[in-house]
Amino acid sequence: MLLISSDGEMGGEENTVDDIRLIRAGRSDSIAQRCAKIVADRPSTPGGLHLGLSRAQVIHLLGKPSTQDPDSIGYQWVARRFLSPKEPDYEYWNARRKVCFGGKRPYVDISSAIVVRFDALGIYEIQLSRNDPVVC
């Protein structure tokens, strides 16, 4: 089952997709019964992450995880994007440069995460998420 969502606050005014989940759902799952079948035999990311992989295979693909639990592992990172003077809100944030950004150019820190959940058959859920938090 593939779920694509946009949180009103996190997705912003354009309703940007901020959460993608690929889940191995059972035939008796109430949501899965109403969904179309995925055409690909085994949907995967360009790097090869897909349902069914073992914990060791995921670590081989993605490296050492940021977090580990008995049934899941996670990866998190943050990227800083400086606002362009051409963006509509640039002047508003630039006027708050000292208070909000310590005197630096206005920016947004974009955080992303991958969470992989396992059962006896390997990965049963992959969650990809992105968050553009409030600037200041």
Secondary structure, DSSP 4 states (H G I P E B T S, - for coil): -EEEE--TTTSTTTT---EEEEE---TT-TTGGGSPPPSSSS-B-TT--BTT--HHHHHHHH-S-SEEETTEEEEEEEEEEEPPTTSTTHHHHHTTHHHHHTTSPPEEEEEEEEEEEEETTEEEEEEEEEE-----
